[in-house]
Amino acid sequence: MRSILTSIFFCVVSFSAFSQQTSGSLIIHFERGVESAIQGYIAQVTEEKPRGFRVQLCSESGNNAKTIANGIKSQFLSRYRDVPAYLIWESPNFKVRVGDFKTRLDATLFWKQIQDQFPQSYVVMDQINLFRGE
C-alpha cells in the first residue's frame, strides 16, 4: 500500500511539473532610489552613439604603450586645443584617436592638416560624440 501511495505521489508531482507553463511575470520590489539608479545605468549603457569618423594617431602595445600613447595625445592637444582627443584601450593596444567628424571628407581634410606632424595617422570609422552646440 505504501509503495502505491509513493508511486501515485511521484506521478502527480511529475505530471504537475511537466504541465506548468514557462511564461509568466516576475515582480521585484527595490528600496527607494535603487530602481532609478538601475534605469539610469541601463540608459547609459544602451545609449547608441552615432557613427562617424576620427583620425587615429597611434596604436601602441607593450610595456610602455600607455605612456607613449599619452605622450602622443599630449603632443596633439598642445597644438590643437579645440579638437577632442581620446585614449582608447582595445586589448592589447592603446590607441589615440582625435576629432568627432560626421563625414569621412571632414576627417580626411583634418588628417591632411596634421599628416606632417603625425605621419602614421589615418582616418577610421568610430562612434563619435556630437556636440550640443551643433
SULZIZI-V336345 format. One line per field, one symbol per residue. ss: DSSP state (H for helix, E for strand, - for the rest). psi: psi as a letter, one per 40 degrees, with the letter a starting at -180 (. if undefined). burial: b if it has 24 or more other C-alpha atoms within 12 Angstrom, else e. Layout:
ss->???
psi->???
burial->???
This chain:
ss->-HHHHHHHHHHHHHHHHHH--------------HHHHHHHHHHHHH----EEEEEEEEEE----HHHHHHHHHHHHHHH-----EEEEEE--EEEEEEEEE--HHHHHHHHHHH-------EEEEEE-------
psi->ddddddddddddddddddeiieiaihhhhiihdddddddddddddehhiiiaiihhdihiiadfdddddddddddddddgdehiihhhhhhfihihiiighdiddddddddddedddgeeiihihihihhide.
burial->eeeeeeeeeeeeeeeeeeeeeeeeeeeeeeeeeeeeeeeeeeeeeeeeeeebbbbbbbbbeeeebbeebbebbeebeeeeeebbbbbbeeeeebbbbbbbbbeeeebbebbeebeeebeebbbbbbebbeeeee
